[in-house]
Amino acid sequence: MRFALVCAAALFVFPAHAVDVLTLVGKLGSRDIVVELTPPEAGAVAGRYTFMDTGGDIPLVAVSHDAKGWVLHEEAECGEADCTLDDAGKVVEAPTAAVWTLSYDPDAYVAAGTRAVTTGKAKSQKLELMVMAWRELGPSEETTAFGLHDRSAQFSYMHDWPLDWSGAPYEMTLLDVPLEEGPAEALGDATFRMVTDPRTKVAFPRAVALPDGSPVDPANAILADRHYRMNLAAMDCLALRFASYGIDSEWGMRGGFLADYDNETVTLSYLSPRLVSWTQSGSLWCTGAHPYNHFDSDTYDLKTGKPLDLRTLFSAWVPREYGATPDQIADTDLAQENPDAYQWGPDLDLIAFVRQRMTSDILMGDAEFDEACYGEQAIAEHLDIRFAPGPSAVLTVSGYPHVMSACTTDLFTVPLAEMAQFLTPEARDYFPEIDR
């Protein structure tokens, strides 16, 4: 495994700190596991572990620690009658599947001990876990099995949190598995293939070749990062069958599966030396009142490694106060000082362009509903643009409330040259073909 080589290099370069959270690797029986443990200086040691071939955290609940070692309880799932509930019906005590007793040698970077099963025919398994990495304990991080798992869950949607070996060694170890590779496919003059995590069945594109021979690494770093985060989201739901992860008696039958990430559809729509665009669609559900029905577009700037700000390419992309009508455009210079405080979208001319080119086949046949989906206000608030070979622009609408998710759709595709009146001068740096 590649992470074993990373471990060997890391151990001789970085000194351990007193408040570091440890990531360890080893075997449980014949299966590879990765373990994360909180530092004893923060209290009794707590942790989590997962099998590398399946994913899905299992809580290790703190019991005690002293100079001789650490004791943790591996939590079992709540059955119908083996969880202690409070008056509100919430779990206050969950069953124990096994007792972990570990002693840690800081000089050898090894935690050794036993895992003693408490259910069925009791048996004890030897544990020898090697530290492969460590990270700093966050200033507000909860040193519990829940706190560790919740951090991974947040990585799945906090896209501005760096997901890398220095800050997320447990997650990166878990994600470091061989991927199933699909055949190479053409997209315009570029080539890509789909790769799939065999545990979650989540497939995501990777660039194989770009038209001008540019390196594919910038595109693949972005695509891999988003793929990783989807896998963490799927594995979060897989783990939501334990009381320590917030599952009480009311929600106890939820979780323990992949939240339908295994049925998510990811489609690459554009790949160039400057941009990558794709869509993600499906109906995701793990816990909550309703599924997340979605059809989302993403476009990233390969030079910055960040989501493309449509203001870079479209002069017709303007700011409004949230809730403003389409004609209430805010002062652009003022909005530039704090862009996140405004809702950015098409100006009146671009709204008119969109509505003139929309075809009737997207309409529902109900005038009031169609206005709520595709009227001027809706276009101002929900229009997005991604790209396709040509180069072309795909104008799409998304981000509606759940009750209006049926509105989400691609409106039309148009050659980018036909949108010249809406483009900035910088757009030609991204699409030199426009002037050919």
C-alpha positions as CSV (number, residue, x, y, z in Angstrom):
1,M,0.0,0.0,0.0
2,R,1.2,3.5,-0.9
3,F,0.4,4.9,2.6
4,A,2.9,2.5,4.1
5,L,5.7,4.2,2.2
6,V,4.4,7.6,3.3
7,C,4.4,6.4,6.8
8,A,8.0,5.2,6.6
9,A,9.1,8.6,5.3
10,A,7.1,10.6,7.8
11,L,8.3,8.9,10.9
12,F,11.9,10.1,10.4
13,V,11.1,13.7,9.5
14,F,8.5,15.1,11.8
15,P,8.6,15.1,15.6
16,A,5.4,14.1,17.4
17,H,3.6,16.7,19.5
18,A,1.9,16.2,22.8
19,V,-1.6,17.0,21.5
20,D,-1.4,15.2,18.2
21,V,-4.1,12.9,17.0
22,L,-2.6,9.7,15.8
23,T,-3.4,7.8,12.6
24,L,-2.4,4.1,12.7
25,V,-2.5,1.2,10.4
26,G,-2.5,-2.5,10.9
27,K,-4.6,-5.6,10.5
28,L,-7.7,-7.1,12.3
29,G,-7.6,-10.7,11.4
30,S,-6.7,-10.8,7.7
31,R,-8.2,-7.4,6.9
32,D,-6.4,-4.0,6.7
33,I,-7.6,-1.4,9.1
34,V,-6.9,2.3,9.7
35,V,-7.3,3.7,13.2
36,E,-7.5,7.2,14.6
37,L,-6.9,7.9,18.3
38,T,-7.1,11.1,20.4
39,P,-4.1,12.1,22.5
40,P,-4.1,10.9,26.2
41,E,-3.2,14.5,27.2
42,A,-6.8,15.4,26.2
43,G,-8.4,12.8,28.5
44,A,-9.2,9.2,28.2
45,V,-8.2,8.0,24.7
46,A,-11.1,7.8,22.2
47,G,-11.0,6.8,18.6
48,R,-12.5,5.2,15.5
49,Y,-11.4,2.6,13.0
50,T,-12.6,1.2,9.7
51,F,-11.8,-1.7,7.4
52,M,-10.0,-0.5,4.3
53,D,-12.0,-2.8,2.0
54,T,-15.4,-1.4,3.0
55,G,-15.1,2.0,4.8
56,G,-17.6,3.2,7.3
57,D,-16.3,4.3,10.8
58,I,-16.7,2.2,13.9
59,P,-16.6,4.1,17.2
60,L,-14.0,3.4,19.8
61,V,-15.4,4.9,23.0
62,A,-13.0,6.2,25.7
63,V,-12.9,4.1,28.9
64,S,-9.6,4.8,30.7
65,H,-5.9,5.5,30.3
66,D,-2.8,5.4,32.5
67,A,0.9,4.9,32.2
68,K,0.3,1.2,31.4
69,G,-2.1,1.6,28.5
70,W,-5.4,2.6,27.0
71,V,-8.8,0.9,27.2
72,L,-11.5,1.6,24.6
73,H,-14.9,0.0,24.0
74,E,-15.7,-0.8,20.4
75,E,-19.3,0.1,20.0
76,A,-21.9,-2.3,18.6
77,E,-25.1,-1.3,16.8
78,C,-28.2,-0.9,18.9
79,G,-30.6,-3.8,18.6
80,E,-34.2,-3.7,19.6
81,A,-33.6,-4.1,23.3
82,D,-30.0,-3.6,24.2
83,C,-29.6,0.2,24.2
84,T,-30.3,2.3,27.3
85,L,-32.6,5.2,26.5
86,D,-33.4,8.3,28.5
87,D,-37.0,9.7,29.0
88,A,-36.8,11.5,25.7
89,G,-36.0,8.2,23.9
90,K,-32.4,9.0,23.1
91,V,-29.6,6.5,23.5
92,V,-27.5,7.1,26.6
93,E,-25.7,3.7,26.6
94,A,-25.0,1.5,23.6
95,P,-23.8,-2.1,23.6
96,T,-20.1,-3.0,23.4
97,A,-18.9,-5.3,20.6
98,A,-15.3,-5.6,21.9
99,V,-12.8,-4.2,24.4
100,W,-9.5,-2.8,23.0
101,T,-6.6,-2.7,25.4
102,L,-3.5,-1.0,24.0
103,S,-0.1,0.0,25.2
104,Y,1.8,2.7,23.2
105,D,5.5,2.8,22.6
106,P,6.3,6.4,21.5
107,D,9.8,5.5,20.5
108,A,8.8,2.7,18.2
109,Y,5.6,4.5,17.1
110,V,3.6,1.3,17.7
111,A,0.4,0.6,19.7
112,A,0.1,-3.1,20.6
113,G,-2.5,-5.0,22.5
114,T,-5.7,-7.0,22.1
115,R,-9.3,-6.8,20.9
116,A,-11.5,-9.0,23.1
117,V,-14.9,-9.7,21.7
118,T,-17.7,-9.4,24.3
119,T,-20.6,-11.0,22.4
120,G,-21.2,-14.6,21.3
121,K,-18.2,-16.9,21.7
122,A,-15.7,-14.6,23.3
123,K,-12.3,-14.5,21.6
124,S,-9.2,-12.2,21.7
125,Q,-7.3,-10.9,18.7
126,K,-3.9,-9.5,18.8
127,L,-3.4,-5.9,17.6
128,E,-0.2,-4.3,16.4
129,L,-0.8,-0.8,15.0
130,M,1.9,1.3,13.5
131,V,1.7,5.1,13.5
132,M,1.8,6.4,10.0
133,A,1.0,10.0,10.5
134,W,-0.4,12.6,13.0
135,R,-2.2,15.9,12.9
136,E,-2.8,18.7,15.3
137,L,-5.9,18.5,17.4
138,G,-8.2,21.4,16.4
139,P,-8.8,24.1,19.0
140,S,-12.5,23.3,19.3
141,E,-12.4,19.7,18.2
142,E,-14.3,17.3,20.4
143,T,-12.0,14.5,21.6
144,T,-14.6,11.7,21.3
145,A,-15.5,9.1,18.7
146,F,-18.2,11.4,17.5
147,G,-15.8,14.4,17.2
148,L,-13.4,12.4,15.0
149,H,-16.1,11.0,12.7
150,D,-17.8,14.4,12.4
151,R,-14.6,16.0,11.2
152,S,-14.6,13.5,8.3
153,A,-18.2,14.2,7.5
154,Q,-17.6,17.9,7.4
155,F,-14.8,17.4,4.8
156,S,-17.4,16.0,2.5
157,Y,-19.1,19.4,2.1
158,M,-16.5,22.0,3.4
159,H,-14.8,22.3,0.0
160,D,-12.5,25.0,1.3
161,W,-11.0,22.7,4.0
162,P,-7.8,21.3,2.5
163,L,-8.1,17.5,2.2
164,D,-4.5,16.4,2.2
165,W,-2.0,14.2,4.1
166,S,-0.9,16.9,6.5
167,G,-4.3,17.9,7.8
168,A,-6.3,14.8,7.1
169,P,-4.1,11.7,7.3
170,Y,-6.9,9.3,8.5
171,E,-9.1,10.4,5.6
172,M,-6.3,10.2,3.0
173,T,-5.3,6.8,4.2
174,L,-8.9,5.6,3.9
175,L,-9.2,7.0,0.4
176,D,-5.8,5.6,-0.8
177,V,-7.1,2.5,-2.6
178,P,-6.7,1.3,-6.2
179,L,-9.6,2.6,-8.3
180,E,-11.3,0.7,-11.1
181,E,-10.6,2.4,-14.4
182,G,-13.0,2.6,-17.3
183,P,-12.0,2.9,-21.0
184,A,-10.6,6.2,-22.4
185,E,-13.3,8.4,-24.0
186,A,-13.2,11.4,-26.2
187,L,-14.7,14.8,-25.3
188,G,-14.1,17.2,-28.1
189,D,-10.3,17.1,-28.5
190,A,-9.7,16.0,-25.0
191,T,-9.6,12.4,-23.6
192,F,-10.8,11.2,-20.2
193,R,-11.9,8.1,-18.3
194,M,-14.2,7.3,-15.4
195,V,-12.6,5.8,-12.3
196,T,-14.6,4.1,-9.5
197,D,-14.0,3.5,-5.8
198,P,-14.8,-0.2,-5.5
199,R,-16.3,0.3,-2.0
200,T,-18.7,3.1,-2.6
201,K,-19.2,2.5,-6.4
202,V,-18.9,6.3,-6.9
203,A,-17.6,6.9,-10.4
204,F,-15.8,10.2,-11.3
205,P,-13.9,11.4,-14.3
206,R,-10.1,11.8,-14.7
207,A,-8.4,13.6,-17.5
208,V,-6.1,11.4,-19.8
209,A,-5.0,14.0,-22.4
210,L,-5.6,17.6,-23.2
211,P,-5.7,19.0,-26.8
212,D,-2.5,21.0,-26.6
213,G,-0.6,18.4,-24.6
214,S,-0.8,20.4,-21.4
215,P,-0.3,18.4,-18.1
216,V,-3.5,16.8,-16.8
217,D,-2.4,17.1,-13.2
218,P,-4.2,20.4,-12.4
219,A,-7.5,19.0,-13.7
220,N,-7.1,15.6,-12.0
221,A,-6.2,17.3,-8.7
222,I,-9.6,19.0,-8.8
223,L,-11.5,15.9,-9.9
224,A,-9.8,13.7,-7.4
225,D,-10.6,16.1,-4.5
226,R,-14.3,16.2,-5.4
227,H,-14.3,12.4,-5.8
228,Y,-12.7,12.0,-2.4
229,R,-15.3,14.2,-0.8
230,M,-18.2,12.2,-2.3
231,N,-16.7,9.0,-1.1
232,L,-16.4,10.5,2.5
233,A,-20.1,11.5,2.3
234,A,-21.1,8.0,1.3
235,M,-19.0,6.5,4.0
236,D,-20.5,8.9,6.5
237,C,-23.9,7.5,5.9
238,L,-22.5,4.0,6.0
239,A,-21.3,4.7,9.6
240,L,-24.6,6.3,10.8
241,R,-25.8,3.1,12.4
242,F,-24.0,3.7,15.8
243,A,-25.3,5.7,18.8
244,S,-22.0,7.6,19.1
245,Y,-22.5,9.1,15.7
246,G,-25.8,10.7,16.8
247,I,-28.3,8.0,15.9
248,D,-31.0,7.8,18.6
249,S,-33.9,5.4,18.8
250,E,-36.0,7.5,16.4
251,W,-33.3,7.4,13.7
252,G,-31.8,4.1,14.5
253,M,-33.0,2.4,11.4
254,R,-31.3,5.0,9.2
255,G,-27.8,4.9,8.0
256,G,-25.7,1.8,7.4
257,F,-25.9,2.3,3.6
258,L,-24.3,4.5,0.9
259,A,-27.0,7.2,0.8
260,D,-27.5,6.4,-3.0
261,Y,-24.1,7.8,-3.8
262,D,-23.6,4.5,-5.6
263,N,-26.4,5.6,-8.0
264,E,-25.1,9.2,-8.5
265,T,-24.5,10.2,-12.1
266,V,-21.4,12.3,-12.8
267,T,-20.9,13.5,-16.4
268,L,-17.9,15.4,-17.7
269,S,-19.1,18.1,-20.1
270,Y,-15.9,20.1,-20.9
271,L,-12.2,19.7,-20.5
272,S,-9.6,22.2,-21.8
273,P,-6.2,23.5,-20.6
274,R,-8.1,26.2,-18.7
275,L,-11.4,24.8,-17.5
276,V,-13.2,21.6,-16.5
277,S,-17.0,21.3,-16.3
278,W,-19.2,18.5,-15.1
279,T,-22.6,17.7,-13.8
280,Q,-23.7,15.6,-10.8
281,S,-27.3,14.3,-10.5
282,G,-29.2,11.9,-8.4
283,S,-31.4,11.6,-5.4
284,L,-29.3,11.3,-2.2
285,W,-30.8,10.5,1.2
286,C,-29.3,9.2,4.5
287,T,-31.3,11.0,7.2
288,G,-33.6,13.9,7.2
289,A,-37.1,14.8,6.0
290,H,-36.6,14.3,2.3
291,P,-34.0,13.2,-0.3
292,Y,-31.7,15.7,-2.0
293,N,-32.9,15.6,-5.6
294,H,-30.4,17.5,-7.7
295,F,-28.9,18.3,-11.0
296,D,-25.8,20.4,-10.3
297,S,-23.2,22.0,-12.6
298,D,-19.6,22.6,-11.6
299,T,-16.9,24.5,-13.5
300,Y,-13.3,24.9,-12.1
301,D,-10.5,27.2,-13.3
302,L,-7.4,25.0,-13.7
303,K,-5.1,28.0,-13.2
304,T,-6.5,28.9,-9.8
305,G,-7.8,25.4,-8.8
306,K,-11.0,27.0,-7.6
307,P,-14.6,27.2,-8.8
308,L,-14.9,29.5,-11.8
309,D,-16.2,32.9,-10.9
310,L,-18.6,33.6,-13.8
311,R,-17.7,37.3,-13.5
312,T,-14.4,36.5,-15.0
313,L,-15.9,35.5,-18.3
314,F,-19.3,37.3,-18.4
315,S,-19.6,41.0,-18.1
316,A,-23.3,40.4,-17.8
317,W,-22.9,38.7,-14.5
318,V,-24.0,41.3,-11.9
319,P,-24.7,41.6,-8.2
320,R,-28.1,42.0,-6.4
321,E,-29.2,42.2,-2.8
322,Y,-30.7,38.8,-1.8
323,G,-34.4,39.0,-2.6
324,A,-34.1,41.9,-5.0
325,T,-36.0,42.1,-8.3
326,P,-34.1,41.6,-11.5
327,D,-33.9,45.3,-12.2
328,Q,-32.5,46.1,-8.8
329,I,-28.8,45.7,-9.6
330,A,-26.4,46.7,-6.9
331,D,-23.3,48.9,-7.2
332,T,-20.7,46.6,-8.7
333,D,-17.7,48.4,-7.2
334,L,-19.2,48.1,-3.8
335,A,-20.2,44.5,-4.3
336,Q,-16.7,43.6,-5.3
337,E,-15.5,44.5,-1.8
338,N,-17.6,41.8,-0.3
339,P,-18.9,39.6,-3.1
340,D,-20.3,36.9,-0.8
341,A,-22.8,39.4,0.6
342,Y,-24.6,39.5,-2.8
343,Q,-26.4,37.2,-5.1
344,W,-24.7,37.3,-8.5
345,G,-26.5,36.4,-11.7
346,P,-27.5,37.6,-15.2
347,D,-28.3,41.2,-16.0
348,L,-31.5,42.1,-17.7
349,D,-30.1,41.7,-21.3
350,L,-28.8,38.2,-20.5
351,I,-32.1,37.3,-18.8
352,A,-33.9,38.3,-22.0
353,F,-31.5,36.3,-24.2
354,V,-32.2,33.2,-22.1
355,R,-36.0,33.6,-22.1
356,Q,-36.0,34.2,-25.9
357,R,-34.1,31.0,-26.6
358,M,-35.8,28.7,-24.1
359,T,-37.9,26.1,-25.8
360,S,-41.5,25.2,-24.8
361,D,-40.6,21.5,-24.1
362,I,-39.1,22.5,-20.7
363,L,-42.4,24.0,-19.5
364,M,-44.7,22.1,-17.2
365,G,-48.0,23.4,-18.7
366,D,-49.0,25.3,-15.5
367,A,-48.5,29.1,-16.1
368,E,-48.0,29.9,-12.4
369,F,-45.5,27.0,-11.9
370,D,-43.6,27.8,-15.1
371,E,-43.3,31.4,-14.0
372,A,-41.9,30.4,-10.6
373,C,-39.4,28.1,-12.5
374,Y,-38.4,30.1,-15.5
375,G,-39.7,33.7,-15.1
376,E,-37.4,36.7,-14.9
377,Q,-37.0,36.4,-11.1
378,A,-36.2,32.7,-11.3
379,I,-33.6,33.1,-14.1
380,A,-32.0,36.0,-12.1
381,E,-31.7,33.8,-9.0
382,H,-31.1,30.3,-10.5
383,L,-29.2,30.6,-13.8
384,D,-25.8,28.9,-14.0
385,I,-23.5,28.3,-17.0
386,R,-21.2,25.5,-17.7
387,F,-19.3,24.6,-20.9
388,A,-19.3,22.0,-23.6
389,P,-17.1,21.3,-26.7
390,G,-17.3,23.8,-29.5
391,P,-16.7,25.8,-27.3
392,S,-20.3,26.1,-26.3
393,A,-22.2,27.4,-23.2
394,V,-24.8,25.3,-21.5
395,L,-27.3,27.5,-19.7
396,T,-28.9,25.7,-16.9
397,V,-31.1,26.4,-13.8
398,S,-30.6,24.8,-10.4
399,G,-30.7,25.5,-6.6
400,Y,-34.4,25.6,-6.2
401,P,-36.1,24.6,-2.9
402,H,-36.9,20.9,-2.5
403,V,-40.6,21.4,-3.4
404,M,-39.5,23.0,-6.7
405,S,-36.7,20.6,-7.6
406,A,-38.6,19.6,-10.8
407,C,-37.7,23.0,-12.2
408,T,-34.0,22.0,-12.3
409,T,-32.9,21.4,-15.9
410,D,-30.6,22.4,-18.8
411,L,-32.3,25.2,-20.8
412,F,-30.3,25.1,-24.0
413,T,-26.7,24.9,-25.4
414,V,-25.4,27.8,-27.6
415,P,-22.1,28.4,-29.4
416,L,-20.1,30.7,-27.1
417,A,-19.4,33.0,-30.1
418,E,-23.2,33.8,-30.1
419,M,-22.8,35.2,-26.6
420,A,-20.0,37.6,-27.6
421,Q,-22.0,40.6,-26.4
422,F,-22.0,39.2,-22.8
423,L,-18.3,38.2,-22.6
424,T,-15.4,40.0,-21.0
425,P,-12.1,40.5,-22.8
426,E,-10.6,37.8,-20.5
427,A,-12.9,35.2,-22.0
428,R,-10.7,34.9,-25.0
429,D,-7.8,33.8,-22.9
430,Y,-10.0,30.8,-21.9
431,F,-11.5,30.3,-25.3
432,P,-9.1,31.4,-28.0
433,E,-11.2,29.5,-30.6
434,I,-13.8,32.3,-30.4
435,D,-11.7,34.6,-32.7
436,R,-10.8,31.9,-35.2
